[in-house]
Amino acid sequence: CHCRFCGECLQPCLQVPSPLCPLCRLPFDPKKVDKATHVEKQLSSYKAPCRGCNKKVTLAKMRVHVSSCMKVQEQMANCPKFVPVVPTSQPIPSAVPNRSTFTCPYCGARNLDQQELLKHCVDSHRSDPNRVVCPICSAMPWGDPSYKSANFLQHLLHRHKFSYDTFV
């Protein structure tokens, strides 16, 4: 396929016996993966303002900058409390379920974020044949807490490449 990914995003796909492209799901040969130097060049040359301090930062360094920018941290701390847009008979959510950290469905290791769960499962449970419930899916309002994935590692690699909070 001709899909492009950064090395960090592609790495988990390379750790399974039969890698599939996370986007188009076509099989690919890890030996034929080449660096997208033109994309790397664009990310290193284009600058955009930080949403907190307005400092111009290259796109390649934006995530690192935003994660340490004091203005962004202040904005996050000052986020308004949830208030319904219109009056409702529904209770205001107070005990919102934790959708940031997960428990390993194989061994019960706790407080793993999405990337840590993937790394832990690849490192510790790569050859475990048991069908397990995906803790990420079951934490979502639409998730089925009783559905067991036939191949949990491939499921993680394909369905949970990016965090829902990034795109939802």
Protein Blocks (a to p, Z undefined) as FASTA:
>chain_A
ZZdcdfklmmmmmmpfbacdfklopacdfklpccdfklmmmmmmpccddfklopacdfkl
mmmmmmmmmklmmmmmmpccdddfbdcfbdcdfbdcdfkbccdfklopahiafklmmmmm
mmmmmmpcbdcddfklmmpmkbcfkbccfblmlmmmmmmmpcfklmZZ
